[in-house]
Structure formats: C-alpha cells, structure tokens
Amino acid sequence: MKGQRGRGGGQPALYIKIDDLQALRLRFPVIPELLLVELNRKTFADLQGMQKMVKRFHHKIAWSLPPVILENELDFYMNAISQLLKSNFSTWQIGHIGQCLFFDRKERLNIMGDYTLNVLNSQGLYVLDALRVQRTQTAIEIDRKNLQAILASRTAAKVGTGMGMTVYGTPPLFTARSVAPHFAYDKFFVSPKGESFFLRKAWNGTIAMAESPFSLLQYLPEMARMGLAYGVIDLCHHKISRKETDAIGRELAGRGPRKKLSTFNYNGSLL
C-alpha cells in the first residue's frame, strides 16, 4: 500500500499515538484513522491481559518502535516483533532507518516513518522510498515554508510517500543514553527564554520534555490544502487526563483552545 497523498481540503487524517495500552480505556478526542502504539516492555506485557480491548482496535493499530534501542534490548524487540507479525499486525512505524532490518523485505508490510527520521526536504524521500517506507512524518522542527515546499515538490509526487506531521504533543526535545545520579528527574528547569522543561527516564536513557504540549490543531485545514496526508496527536510520555482530551476535542471542533499553546517552529523559520 503506497502512502496516501493529502486530501486537498477539510483536514488531514488524524492518528493518535500512545505508549500505554491502558489508554485504550479512555475516550479519545477523535476517532483516529490509525492508532500508533509504542512497542515497549510494558505494552507488550499488557497485550496478553487486554486481548479483548486490543481486538477492538486491531485493524487500526500500528506498532511504533522507539528511536533509541540499546544493544541489550535487541533480543526483546526481535522476539516481540516476530510474535506480533504472527498475530497479523502488518503496519509498523520505525524511529530510525536501521530498524528496517527488523523486517523481511519479502513480507507484505506497511512501513511508516516517525518524526525522528528528521525529514526536512524532498531528498530524504528518495532514501525512504528505497527502504519501502510508505508514509513518514516530517521533522517536528519544520516550519510552514519548508513544509509547503516538500509537499509541493516533484520528488514527493514521484515517490508517492504519504507525508504526515506531529500536530500535538510533548515529544522529547533531546534524548541521551546517560542516566546519571545527579540528574534531577521530574523537576522543572527554565531556559534563558523562560521556557520550562523537565527530565524523564525513557528508552533506557534520559529525555527532556517541555512542560506544556505544542499544538498545530488550528492549522489542520491549512495543512490539508498544502497536501499533508495525516496529522499525529501524540499522547506519549505523560499521564493522559480527561481535561486534556476535552481540550483537544474542543480545538478540533473549532471552538478554540482554552489555553494558548506553543506552535513550536511552525510559524518561525529553520536556521
């Protein structure tokens, strides 16, 4: 299945990303066209006890690999991927191009790319197309001008890769392998610009996250006109609250956000 091109009107398809299967018990702010589930030890272990719940979403689930997989975790991921393939999960999202090696090229799979592939121009699409990546997200740092350029490029039209983008969430701003005792986890620190961040343990390392999510939900119609195929609402790395999902639903309905959120770099420019 080749990547879907943008719809050209209305809004892009909406995907939701989670890193805890317990989130399936929540009321999502929108019925997602695809449900991205991060593959980790907890989600894989919870799978057995939540078979009925997972079965309801089976046709929508795409398993997402984290961008950082340490060597001592390779056996777990190889085994987990093998078992999930046997359970007929055929849609996968990679966080690093080397993860294509987890999959047999003879298998009929739908391979997607996460924002961590850092696609910022059309040239990267040639490489991803050769690796059988059918849909991919742009880098989260992309601005409006560059997003429009890559979506309108001849390369994007030629390879037919469906382009998506994270449009809501608190994705890690950087990832480090170190887990040092002097790191102050879950405590806020403020940048020279007055922005609040905190450190959290994830992927057997350390990630830095913003205190508040960024949101581009108000720009979905504009992105659809550019040709964006899908937008990802990323609910990973924090406890999802009813207040948050209600606020997302309110903004998707065009009633405006209750709290003004950052638009990250979308209204800025790449250096």
Secondary structure by P-SEA (a helix, b strand, c coil): ccccccccccccbbbbbbcccccccccccccccbbbbbbcaaaaaacccaaaaaaaacccbbbbbcccccccaaaaaaaaaaaaaaacccbbbbcccccccccccccccbbbbccccccccaaaaaaaaaacccbbbccccccaaaaaaaaacaaaaaaccbbbbbccccccccccccccccccccbbbbccccccccccccccbbbbbccbbbbcccaaaaaaaacccccccccccccccaaaaaaaaaaaacccccbbbbccccccccc
